[in-house]
Amino acid sequence: MTQFDAMKVFSTTLQRDRDVMGERISQWLKDHPELTPVETQVTQTSDREYHCLTVTLFLRGDASKMLAAAPAPAHPRVVVPRPSGTARR
């Protein structure tokens, strides 16, 4: 894999969002000219009802603008490792 400084993930299960995903990605790249894609992964997963399309961009450049604009997660997840051999209750 090529070295990268940041990654951006676009993902949707809705058909109408899949139809415009290319435009969303193009607009995001225009809004972040300081970042250059060096690799792209496209993943499609599905079950009987839903199809999920994910495009992951691996980027080189100054990611500080992207990080400053990122919204804080609504429910941050904190994972605290347990010592080995400790049972979950």
Secondary structure, 3 states (H helix, E strand, C coil): CCCCCEEEEEEECCHHHHHCHHHHHHHHHHHCCCEEEEEEEEEEEECCCCEEEEEEEEEEECCHHHHHHCCCCCCCCCCCCCCCCCCCC
